Amino acid sequence: MAAKKGLKIAVIGGGSSYTPEIVEGFIKRYDELPVKDLYLVDIEEGKEKLEIVGNLAKRMVEKAGLDINIYLTLDRREAIKDADFVTTQFRVGLLDARIRDEKIPLRYNCIGQETTGAGGLAKALRTIPVILDICRDIEELSPNAWLINFTNPSGVITETVNKYTNVKCIGLCNVPILMHMLCADVLNVDKDKIRMDLIGLNHLVWGRDVIYEGESKIDEVIKHLIAGKGYTAKNIPDINWGKYLLESLGMLPCPYHRYYYLTDVMLKEEMESAKKEGTRGELVKKVEEELFELYKNPDLKEKPKQLENRGGQYYSDAACELISAIYNDKGTIHYVNVANNGTVECIAHDSAIERTCYVDKEGAHPFNVKPLPSKIKGLLQVINEYESLAVEAGVHGDYGAALQALILHPLVESSIVKPLLDDIIKENIEYLPQFKHLIPMD
């Protein structure tokens, strides 16, 4: 990318409660990342939130005394035209769709979670048509732009973009950053002085090693987890892993591994929580209502601390750092979702993996990986094939591929797959144009 003064950046899903964090990230890096025009774009249903969060963004920039133009628009093409970077942080169907993703699987005694299992498939099927539409706009209006995606499920969406478009795309997730921060805390060292050897898929990633000053520190981190110290994400209960699981694994699991390693315990916790205080989506809806009330305050001119209660910490800040690494040809280390291209030998080259990468102006370059041991290879291969089927189902409206994806997924009971999938399609049909041929016309 040719360096130029004055970057144009488009944020798709600009009315998100996370937007103050990405604005803060651009403000902090203004000396190295000269953003001139920041377009926050949303849909008609998100117009009110866009205006609220957009006005806060303008106040933040004004307080910082920076020459950044903030544009609020419902015209996505206007936002994308001639953009240098496009970021995606949208949720098709808003939080009500997330709540359905959590509740529908619970009816069938299955894990209800927004990024994995049946709920994750539902979210992917809704999101894929929209991301492909966005990519068509990028291909036409800003073919040299980078797409930085942190719309979930990030791995499936990144794989879709890489397989079916010509857009330069890197996927991002906050989970590896949470893992990195934990390791720094455990070791009581500067977070910038450690590096994880991270490998897997989005929300199924393992820390094979933690390196500090040339030495492996993974054993120290595992001892910390065995001691039962806190380690999770906001949206996942902090349930103890168990000594023998961690000792035999010998690696740092990501918080989402609880769904696979502690399935029965997690399902029980989900069902009890849904009856008492509601699903995570219902709780988030309340948090968001409180956040947007805060955002309305004309005296608020910075990201409020209460945003930490939303979950997803570090997403936006990591996006800004990734953008800076590309724009400034930094050659720095990031944990991102990229095309496999032979990095992991046991899965397809065009799969999306989550890996420790070197990032420069040409994009993200995954470090080589030693052969995976059986204890993680089997699960990774199964979920990788599930994700491949999810992509095909989402792109082509292939009912059979969706059915087989759920049959394959270890968090779904195979005997109830068809009624579960039928419920997902029926209750999301307004967001599933690729499946409308399956619904009889009245």
Secondary structure, 3 states (H helix, E strand, C coil): CCCCCCEEEEEECCCCCCHHHHHHHHHHCCCCCCEEEEEEECCHHHHHHHHHHHHHHHHHHHHHCCCCEEEEECCHHHHHCCCCEEEECCCCCHHHHHHHHHHHHHHCCCCCCCCCHHHHHHHHHHHHHHHHHHHHHHHHHCCCCEEEECCCCHHHHHHHHHHHCCCEEEECCCHHHHHHHHHHHHHCCCHHHEEEEEEEECCEEEEEEEEECCEECHHHHHHHHHCCCCCCCCCCCCCCCCHHHHHHHCCEECHHHHHHHCHHHHHHHHHHHHHHCCCHHHHHHHHHHHHHHHHCCCCCCCCCHHHHHHCCCCHHHHHHHHHHHHHCCCCEEEEEEEECCCCCCCCCCCCEEEEEEEEECCEEEECCCCCCCHHHHHHHHHHHHHHHHHHHHHHHCCHHHHHHHHHHCCCCCHHHHHHHHHHHHHHHHHHCHHHHHHCCCC
